[in-house]
Amino acid sequence: MANNRQIETLGVSYLTTFINRHSLLQTYFDSNDKTPVWDGEIHVLKTSSEKRSEIFGKVPVQIKATRQQKNKLKSFSLDISELELYSKNCGVVLFVVWLSEDGDLRNIYYKSLPPLSIKNLLKKSKLKNKSTNKKKLSIEIFKLDEKKMYPMLVDFIKNSQKQYSFINVEGISVEDIPDDKTLK
């Protein structure tokens, strides 16, 4: 299996199956997706009803499939331009589907990226890489746990909505306070 389209299709299929086993989650992923940033969304429900009033919210999703030859995935690189776009649009949940050489599922990883998390990642990367002009950023990812998936998605919805409302407000942060100053 050498075709990128096949790898992406398998990744989306494995993730869809994994998420749709949960009665309070519904996937809406594009197949053979060629959109530049988002691969779809997950609707998070309050109850297993099909009524619109039972939709708690939706989570924008980016799905990456990989066949990296490692013992364990700990991080995944994303374009900085993608991250900047996510931060302007309520964030995203990144899913990384790790496949074997034969296309079998090895594991699924995730990273919840609400707007302020992205802003902090970008800020740290700019501080670290002042001398270089990096276009990618390595992001720590975590193994997706079936029991923790629903609470993580609910948390993402709550946090991304709050954070988006003040993401562009410039305030003072702990990093901005000089070391020789004390807080009262």
Helices and strands as residue ranges (DSSP letters): H 4-20, E 25-29, E 40-45, G 52-54, E 55-66, E 75-79, H 80-88, E 92-99, E 105-113, H 115-128, E 136-140, E 142-143, H 146-166, G 174-176
